[in-house]
Amino acid sequence: MRLSLSFAVALTSLGTAILADSIAFGWYQGYGVDLGRIMWIEGQDPCDLSKQAHAVDCYNHGGLNVCDMTDNPCGHKFTLNNGKGYKVLNCGTADFSLHYFNSGTKISKAQYAPWDSLCGDSSGNHQVHKQWQFQCDKPGC
C-alpha cells in the first residue's frame, strides 16, 4: 500500500509539472523583415495573433504582446491574455529571466528553446520564431 501511495503522489506531482504553463518569447517576420518581438502562453497559436499585429512599442494585441525589434524588451510590461503582467530582466546575461511586473518576483530563468513556424505560409512570407521559454512552477502563473 505504501508503494502505491508513493507512486500516486509521484504521478500527481508529475501531472502538475506537465500542466504548468510555459511562456514563449521570440519574434515574427513579414516578407523577410523582422517586425516585432512577441510573448505568448505556450499552446496558443502565435501565428494567428501576429498576423494582426503592428510593430510599435511594446503593447498588448489580442493576447499577444509585441515590441518593436529596435526596442530593448527588458523591463517592459507584457500583459498576456491570462490578465497577468510580466517583464523580462537581465537581457543579454546568463540570468535572463521572467518576472511578475508589479511585484518583481522572479518566475523562471530563460531556457533556450528555438522553434520556427512558417504559419501555414509555404512562401515564407509570414514566420514566427520562438527563441526562449520560461517554465512556470505552477499552472496559471
N, C-alpha and C positions, 0 to 999 in steps of 0.2 A: 504494500500500500504506500509506504513512504517513497519508494522509487517512482511509482506512477504519479504521485502528487508533485514530486520534484520535476518530473517530465512535463506535467501540465503547466507548472509555473514557468518553466523554461520556454514552452511554446507560447504562453501568454506574453512573456517579455519579448520574444522574437516577433510576435504579431504586432506589438506596439511599435517596434522599430520599423517594421515594414509599413505601417500605416502613417508614420510621421511624415510630415511634408518636407519636400526639398524645394528650395528656391533657386531658380536658374538665373544666370546673368550672362549677357552676351551682347550681340549687335545684329542689325539687319542691314541688308543691301537691296538696292533697287537699280537695275541696269548697270551693275558693276561698281556702283558708288556706295561707300559706307554712309548710311543715312542716320543711324542713331543707336545708342546703347539701350538695351532693354532688360527688364527684370520681370519674371513671371513665376507662378507656382507651377512646379512640375505636374504634368498631367493635363494642363491646359494647352491649347494649340496656339503657340506664339505666332504662327504664320497668318492665321485669320485676323488676329488683332493687329499685327504690324502692318498689314496691307492698308489699314485705315489710318495709320499714324502719320504724323507730320513731324519732321525733325526740327525741334526747337529746344529751348532749355528744358530741364527735367520737368516732366508733368505726367499726370495720370491720364491714360486714354483707354477707357473701357476695360480696366483691369490689367492693362499692360502699361508699364512705366517706360518712358522714353527720355533719353538725354541726348543732346547734340553730341556728335563724335568729338568735337573740339573742346567740349566742356569736361573737366575732371569730375567724375561722378562721386568722388569721395565727399561725404558729409551731406550730400543732397538727400532730400526726403523722397522715398519711393513708397507710395501707398498702393498696396496690392488689393485685389478685389475681395480679400477677406476683411478689408477695412482697417488693417493694421499698417502703421508707418514703420519703415525700416531705413537704415542708411548703411553704406559700406564705408569702412575706415581702413586706414593703413594701406592705401592703394600703392602698388609697386613694391611692397615689402613682403617678407615671409609671414607677417601677421595679418595679411589681408583678410578681413572678416566682416560678417554681417551683424548688425546691432539693431535693437529697437530704437526708433528715432527719438522718442520722448525721454525714456529712462537712460538710454545709452548702454543698457545691459547687452553684453555680447551673447549672440545666439550660436554662432558657428564660425570656425575658421574656414576659409575657402578651400575647396578641393578642385584641382584642375580636372575638368570633365568635358573635353571637346565633343561637340555634336553639331552636325550640319544638316540642314534641310533645304531642298530646292522648293519647298512649299507647293508641291504639285505642279510646278512650272518647269517643264523639261528644258526650256530655253535658258534657264538660269537667271532670268530677269528679276526674280524676287527670291531672296535667300535669307534664312535666319541661321545664325551661328551662336551656339552656346559655348562659352569658354569656361565658366566657373559654376560650381554648385555649392550651395550651403545646405547642410543637412540639419534639420531641426531635431531637437531631442524629444519632441512630443508632437502629436497631431495638432494641427491648427496653430502652430507657433506664430 
